[in-house]
Amino acid sequence: MTDPGARRPVPSDSARAGDDTPPATSVVARWEGGWRCRVSAGGFDLVADEPPDAGGTGAGPMPTEYLLAAMASCYALALVWAAGKRGISLPGLTVTASGSYDGPRLSRLRLTAAADAPAEVLERLLEPALRVCYVSNTIAASPPIEVGVAVTRR
C-alpha cells in the first residue's frame, strides 16, 4: 500500500543506523486547560476536546473520535489500494467507523464501507483491505501500552 513518494515515519532515537528496531512514529499532545489538548502530528496541529456537556469547550473532536477517524481513513485508503491492485474504481467511497462505549473504553468497533459500485464488488475488497490497514491491524493486535515519565531539565 505504500507509495514510493509517500511520507515515511521519522525514526525514533532508538532506531539509529545498525539498530534492528523498526522505525517508530509519534505525536505530541500539549494540555491547554480544561479538557482540551493541542496535538502535533506529522507537521499538523489538531485539537482534541470534550463537548461542553462533559466539561469541555467543544473546540475539537473527542480523542475517541480521533481513534475512529484513524480507523475510517486508514481503512478507506486500504480499500482504494486493494481496488487499485485489481483495476477497480470506487467512486464516492465512504467509510464509517463506529464504536460502542463500555465504561472508559470502546467495546465494539465497526467499519462500514459504501461506494457507487455494486455491493459484491466492494464486498470482495473488505478482507484484502483489512489485511493492509495499519490502524485496524494495530487495534486487533492489542499491543501493550507502555507509560513513563520524560525527565525535563530546568
C-alpha positions in Angstrom: 0.0 0.0 0.0 3.0 2.3 0.2 3.5 4.9 -2.4 7.3 5.4 -3.2 6.9 9.2 -2.8 4.8 8.9 0.4 5.9 10.5 3.7 7.7 7.9 5.9 7.6 7.8 9.7 10.6 9.6 11.2 12.8 7.1 13.0 12.9 7.5 16.8 16.1 8.0 18.7 16.2 4.2 19.3 16.2 3.5 15.6 19.7 4.5 14.7 21.9 3.1 12.0 22.7 -0.5 12.5 19.8 -0.9 15.0 17.3 -3.5 14.1 14.5 -1.6 15.9 11.7 -0.8 13.4 11.0 2.9 12.7 8.7 4.5 15.2 6.3 7.4 14.8 5.0 9.7 17.5 2.7 12.6 18.1 2.8 15.1 21.0 -0.3 16.3 22.9 0.0 19.5 25.0 -2.7 20.3 27.5 -4.2 23.7 27.0 -6.5 23.7 30.1 -9.9 22.2 30.9 -10.4 19.1 28.7 -8.5 20.4 25.7 -5.2 19.4 24.2 -3.3 20.6 21.1 -1.8 17.7 19.2 1.2 18.0 16.9 1.2 15.2 14.3 3.1 15.0 11.1 3.5 18.7 10.9 -0.2 19.4 11.6 -1.9 20.8 14.6 -5.0 19.1 15.8 -7.3 20.0 18.8 -8.8 17.3 21.0 -11.5 18.4 23.4 -14.6 17.2 25.1 -18.1 18.5 24.4 -19.5 21.3 26.7 -21.9 18.8 28.4 -18.8 16.8 29.5 -16.9 19.9 30.8 -15.0 20.7 27.6 -15.3 23.6 25.2 -16.2 21.6 22.1 -13.2 23.1 20.3 -12.4 19.8 18.6 -13.3 16.2 18.3 -13.0 13.9 21.3 -10.0 11.7 21.5 -12.2 8.6 20.8 -13.5 10.3 17.7 -9.8 10.7 16.5 -9.4 7.0 17.1 -12.5 6.3 14.9 -11.2 8.8 12.4 -7.9 7.0 12.2 -9.7 3.7 11.6 -12.1 5.1 9.0 -9.4 7.0 7.0 -6.9 4.2 7.1 -9.4 1.6 6.0 -10.7 3.9 3.2 -7.1 4.2 1.9 -6.6 0.4 2.2 -9.8 -0.2 0.2 -8.6 2.2 -2.5 -5.3 0.4 -2.6 -7.0 -3.1 -2.8 -9.3 -1.8 -5.5 -6.4 -0.3 -7.5 -4.5 -3.6 -7.4 -7.5 -5.2 -9.0 -8.2 -2.5 -11.5 -11.4 -1.4 -9.7 -12.6 2.1 -9.2 -14.5 3.1 -6.1 -16.2 6.4 -6.8 -18.0 8.0 -3.9 -16.2 5.8 -1.4 -17.1 6.5 2.3 -16.1 4.5 5.3 -17.9 5.0 8.6 -16.2 3.9 11.9 -18.4 3.5 15.0 -17.8 2.3 18.5 -19.9 1.4 21.5 -18.9 2.9 24.8 -18.4 0.5 27.7 -17.1 2.4 30.7 -13.7 4.0 29.9 -13.3 2.2 26.6 -14.9 1.3 23.3 -16.0 -2.3 23.4 -17.2 -2.8 19.9 -15.7 -1.3 16.8 -17.3 -1.4 13.3 -16.2 -0.3 9.9 -18.9 0.1 7.2 -18.0 0.9 3.6 -20.2 2.3 0.8 -19.4 3.4 -2.7 -21.0 4.0 -6.1 -20.2 0.4 -7.1 -22.1 -2.9 -6.8 -22.1 -4.3 -3.3 -20.5 -7.5 -4.4 -17.5 -5.6 -5.8 -17.0 -3.8 -2.5 -17.5 -7.0 -0.5 -14.6 -8.7 -2.4 -12.3 -5.9 -1.2 -13.2 -5.9 2.5 -10.8 -8.6 3.7 -7.8 -7.7 1.5 -8.1 -4.1 2.7 -8.4 -5.2 6.3 -5.1 -7.1 6.0 -3.2 -4.0 5.0 -4.9 -1.4 7.2 -2.3 -0.4 9.8 -4.8 1.1 12.2 -7.2 -1.8 12.4 -4.2 -4.3 12.5 -2.7 -2.4 15.4 -6.0 -2.3 17.3 -6.7 -6.0 16.6 -3.2 -7.0 17.9 -3.8 -5.0 21.1 -0.2 -4.2 21.7 0.8 -3.4 25.3 0.8 0.3 26.2 3.9 1.4 28.0 3.7 4.5 30.1 6.6 6.5 31.5 7.8 9.9 32.6 10.0 12.1 30.4 12.7 13.8 32.6 12.9 17.5 31.8 15.8 19.6 32.9 15.0 23.0 34.4 
